[in-house]
Amino acid sequence: MKTRITELFGIRHPIIQGGMHYVGFAELAAAVSNAGGLGIITGLTQKTPELLANEIRRCRERTDRPFGVNLTFLPTVASPDYPGYIRAIVEGGVKIVETAGNNPQKWLPVLKEHGIKVIHKCTSVRHSLKAEAIGCDAVSVDGFECGGHPGEDDVPNFILLPRAAEELKIPFVASGGMADGRSLVAALALGADGMNMGTRFIATKEAPVHEHVKQAIVAASELDTRLVMRPLRNTERVLRNAAVDELLRKERELGSGIKFEDIIEQVAGVYPKIMKEGAMDAGAWSCGMVAGLIRDVPSCAELIDRIMAEADTIIRQRLAGFAVG
Ligand SMILES: Cc1cc2nc3c(=O)[nH]c(=O)nc-3n(C[C@H](O)[C@H](O)[C@H](O)COP(=O)(O)O)c2cc1C
């Protein structure tokens, strides 16, 4: 399938694996890219620029297809060495960067200077337009359904995507709630040029996370996520567990006076415990409502092939049958 996104990134299928903390390692990114999508290494999961450089090398050993690196500018406990990470990206010959969390304007000149294409993740039309205005090549539009940080506007993709299509000139992918061929066709119908998936790619054979994480996603329904940290204006959609119940209890008890320190136990440093050790109640971890549509753990190639075949069938059979005249 050819879209503006496949053309922009030189990929076969318009499917991107979004950056995911402690999930987006070389194994997953390479598997997605080898399957014809765009795999993305999560930059900040690597504690130093040197480690990111090594992860980029490990990915390159596993694929000769294009892959990207995610750079997230969210509030973090430690302040990351962004110039160092960008150096690792440039020197590693990576040509695609997914930015997220905050306006990437400051970093665009150096990325552009090295011929790097930038796709910025946005949760609103106004931020998407800003990304376009500052020179991003594409945007990933994240609806309210998404795992991770949906922003504070709470606009689901059935509204957000056609609104983005009305306003944007640069290509965009639909992100949040995407799982299968139906999602892809719907995203295209709403004006997107492809789709980005997070949660769906965690439940794949190559995702280098503990089996408990994959099984938790398969077992979860669309009712099992919760929004945390809203009072801090850092809303995150996570899978409900004992730590999340405790976090929400604190939010109710402390109200608008709550501070990050009050919930640090439930949110700081929990990803390695969950993703590597499979300690499923260790803290709050991002997960999308799309868990309700995930029922198996295929390889990335099986998943992407299935999505493309299903999309093709829907377009040729179901939709063509509805054409008027
Ligand atoms: C476990 C997990 C960790 C994530 N970590 C990041 C991250 O570090 N940076 C980022 O930009 N997005 C992150 N995301 C968001 C994803 O890249 C993607 O935008 C989102 O998962 C899309 O929604 P979906 O889960 O419904 O597919 C994360 C998502 C999940 C599920």
The ligand as a Gaussian input file, in Angstrom:
#p B3LYP/6-31G(d) Opt

LIG

0 1
 C        4.062000       0.875000      27.641000
 C        4.029000       2.127000      26.824000
 C        5.094000       3.018000      26.919000
 C        5.101000       4.177000      26.138000
 N        6.184000       5.007000      26.213000
 C        6.248000       6.092000      25.389000
 C        7.410000       6.909000      25.377000
 O        8.383000       6.684000      26.109000
 N        7.416000       7.972000      24.517000
 C        6.368000       8.248000      23.690000
 O        6.437000       9.209000      22.933000
 N        5.245000       7.491000      23.696000
 C        5.173000       6.420000      24.513000
 N        4.058000       5.618000      24.478000
 C        2.952000       5.938000      23.535000
 C        3.048000       5.120000      22.229000
 O        4.181000       5.463000      21.480000
 C        1.800000       5.324000      21.339000
 O        1.677000       6.689000      21.003000
 C        0.529000       4.854000      22.017000
 O        0.752000       3.638000      22.669000
 C       -0.587000       4.698000      20.989000
 O       -1.740000       4.209000      21.591000
 P       -2.140000       2.647000      21.625000
 O       -1.407000       2.080000      22.793000
 O       -3.609000       2.679000      21.791000
 O       -1.687000       2.029000      20.326000
 C        4.011000       4.467000      25.276000
 C        2.933000       3.579000      25.212000
 C        2.925000       2.416000      25.951000
 C        1.758000       1.491000      25.842000

